[in-house]
Amino acid sequence: YKFQCRRMDRFIHGRVIFAGDAAHQVSPFGARGANSGLEDAENLSWKLDRVLRRVSPPSLLESYHTERSAAADENIRESTRSTDFMAPNSDQEARLRKAVLSLARETEFGKRMVNAGRLSVPSVYETPLSTVDGDAWAGGPRPGTSMPDAPLLARSGDCMYLTEAFIRRGTGFMLLEFGNGAATETLEGLGVIRIGSEDDFRDAEGLAGARYDAAPGTGYLLRPDGYVAARFRHPTRTAVDAALARASGLN
Ligand SMILES: Cc1cc2nc3c(=O)[nH]c(=O)nc-3n(C[C@H](O)[C@H](O)[C@H](O)COP(=O)(O)OP(=O)(O)OC[C@H]3O[C@@H](n4cnc5c(N)ncnc54)[C@H](O)[C@@H]3O)c2cc1C
């Protein structure tokens, strides 16, 4: 048995779409195999749903290949490094491993170099579905990034995580708004999660605001797979509609 780190050149072949181990294989170090298979499914399912309902063109599916093949490359890169450390292929790799293990007994930096698998985190997508930032941001998830989580306080007084609220609101695009006390435009066909003192959720610990670099009025457009499609300091209907069209593969 030998570890394999490789992928198909293309994940889409006509009407056949490959996902999980059928599309890419990594070594077990770093827990990237099943994790990335699930992320493939998450990425593909909403696109397939929109194409089958004819609300997006079939070309939207191409972004599945673009986004997930780049994620596979990242996983293969990281996994190969771990594999080479765990099972050296050459004298040089074996010498490096021996040196690192001996340094790890005595030094902190040596410990950090022991590569028994870097745990996987969601990839950041460079994708045509994202709208480039037009406003100034000091932090927060840029378009193409998976939404960070944060604890919230629901109006009922219950604690709820943001991702839980996101999942409960359905499977469509969602606008995550940080309230400014002012009434905001209702955007048809778009779910909304509002965080603010007057709204459905309060950011009692201040973590959501900090993680999203939020100011009053800030809005994030989230894709059905929980990735950021666009973000605005003050979302307008025109700007959100344009970002929504782009993220749906309509332009
Ligand atoms: C030792 C080891 C440890 C691992 N540890 C981790 C870990 O900690 N974390 C992690 O994320 N991943 C881990 N993985 C990887 C993970 O197990 C795989 O990436 C994952 O199971 C792939 O899922 P899949 O659904 O794509 O493919 P599979 O799990 O291979 O599923 C494919 C299924 O299709 C079936 N099938 C095949 N041909 C046909 C056919 N013609 N008709 C009908 N059915 C068919 C097969 O029987 C199988 O049930 C590990 C793998 C190994 C080997």
The ligand as a Tripos MOL2 file, in Angstrom:
@<TRIPOS>MOLECULE
LIG
   53    58     1     0     0
SMALL
NO_CHARGES

@<TRIPOS>ATOM
      1 C1         -6.3840    5.0500    6.7470 C.3       1 LIG1
      2 C2         -7.2350    6.2090    6.3160 C.ar      1 LIG1
      3 C3         -7.5560    7.2040    7.2330 C.ar      1 LIG1
      4 C4         -8.3320    8.2950    6.8570 C.ar      1 LIG1
      5 N1         -8.6190    9.2760    7.7770 N.ar      1 LIG1
      6 C5         -9.3380   10.3420    7.4070 C.ar      1 LIG1
      7 C6         -9.6390   11.3760    8.3530 C.ar      1 LIG1
      8 O1         -9.2620   11.3260    9.5230 O.2       1 LIG1
      9 N2        -10.3530   12.4450    7.9270 N.ar      1 LIG1
     10 C7        -10.7720   12.5550    6.6440 C.ar      1 LIG1
     11 O2        -11.4020   13.5760    6.2990 O.2       1 LIG1
     12 N3        -10.5180   11.5800    5.7380 N.ar      1 LIG1
     13 C8         -9.8240   10.4810    6.0840 C.ar      1 LIG1
     14 N4         -9.5650    9.4870    5.1660 N.ar      1 LIG1
     15 C9        -10.0590    9.6340    3.7880 C.3       1 LIG1
     16 C10       -11.5440    9.2870    3.6700 C.3       1 LIG1
     17 O3        -11.8040    8.0010    4.1960 O.3       1 LIG1
     18 C11       -11.9470    9.3440    2.1820 C.3       1 LIG1
     19 O4        -11.4620   10.5440    1.6100 O.3       1 LIG1
     20 C12       -13.4500    9.3000    2.0180 C.3       1 LIG1
     21 O5        -13.9760    8.1050    2.5610 O.3       1 LIG1
     22 C13       -13.8260    9.4010    0.5420 C.3       1 LIG1
     23 O6        -15.2170    9.3950    0.4300 O.3       1 LIG1
     24 P1        -15.8990    9.1500   -0.9600 P.3       1 LIG1
     25 O7        -17.3650    9.1030   -0.6840 O.co2     1 LIG1
     26 O8        -15.4000   10.1370   -1.9560 O.co2     1 LIG1
     27 O9        -15.3760    7.7350   -1.4810 O.3       1 LIG1
     28 P2        -15.5490    6.2730   -0.7730 P.3       1 LIG1
     29 O10       -15.6020    6.4030    0.7310 O.co2     1 LIG1
     30 O11       -14.4800    5.4540   -1.3930 O.co2     1 LIG1
     31 O12       -16.9730    5.8440   -1.2550 O.3       1 LIG1
     32 C14       -17.2000    5.3190   -2.5420 C.3       1 LIG1
     33 C15       -18.2820    4.2570   -2.4100 C.3       1 LIG1
     34 O13       -18.6930    3.8570   -3.7080 O.3       1 LIG1
     35 C16       -18.8410    2.4550   -3.7120 C.3       1 LIG1
     36 N5        -18.7060    2.0110   -5.1080 N.ar      1 LIG1
     37 C17       -17.5840    1.8600   -5.8360 C.ar      1 LIG1
     38 N6        -17.8700    1.4410   -7.0680 N.ar      1 LIG1
     39 C18       -19.2130    1.3350   -7.1330 C.ar      1 LIG1
     40 C19       -20.1200    0.9570   -8.1530 C.ar      1 LIG1
     41 N7        -19.6950    0.6060   -9.3730 N.pl3     1 LIG1
     42 N8        -21.4310    0.9670   -7.8650 N.ar      1 LIG1
     43 C20       -21.8840    1.3370   -6.6510 C.ar      1 LIG1
     44 N9        -21.0660    1.7100   -5.6420 N.ar      1 LIG1
     45 C21       -19.7540    1.7060   -5.8860 C.ar      1 LIG1
     46 C22       -17.7510    1.9590   -2.7910 C.3       1 LIG1
     47 O14       -18.0550    0.6650   -2.3010 O.3       1 LIG1
     48 C23       -17.7930    3.0010   -1.6870 C.3       1 LIG1
     49 O15       -18.7220    2.6790   -0.6720 O.3       1 LIG1
     50 C24        -8.8020    8.3860    5.5280 C.ar      1 LIG1
     51 C25        -8.5000    7.3710    4.6070 C.ar      1 LIG1
     52 C26        -7.7150    6.3010    4.9880 C.ar      1 LIG1
     53 C27        -7.4190    5.2200    3.9840 C.3       1 LIG1
@<TRIPOS>BOND
     1     1     2 1
     2     2     3 ar
     3     2    52 ar
     4     3     4 ar
     5     4     5 ar
     6     4    50 ar
     7     5     6 ar
     8     6     7 ar
     9     6    13 1
    10     7     8 2
    11     7     9 ar
    12     9    10 ar
    13    10    11 2
    14    10    12 ar
    15    12    13 ar
    16    13    14 ar
    17    14    15 1
    18    14    50 ar
    19    15    16 1
    20    16    17 1
    21    16    18 1
    22    18    19 1
    23    18    20 1
    24    20    21 1
    25    20    22 1
    26    22    23 1
    27    23    24 1
    28    24    25 2
    29    24    26 1
    30    24    27 1
    31    27    28 1
    32    28    29 2
    33    28    30 1
    34    28    31 1
    35    31    32 1
    36    32    33 1
    37    33    34 1
    38    33    48 1
    39    34    35 1
    40    35    36 1
    41    35    46 1
    42    36    37 ar
    43    36    45 ar
    44    37    38 ar
    45    38    39 ar
    46    39    40 ar
    47    39    45 ar
    48    40    41 1
    49    40    42 ar
    50    42    43 ar
    51    43    44 ar
    52    44    45 ar
    53    46    47 1
    54    46    48 1
    55    48    49 1
    56    50    51 ar
    57    51    52 ar
    58    52    53 1
@<TRIPOS>SUBSTRUCTURE
     1 LIG1         1 GROUP 0 **** ****
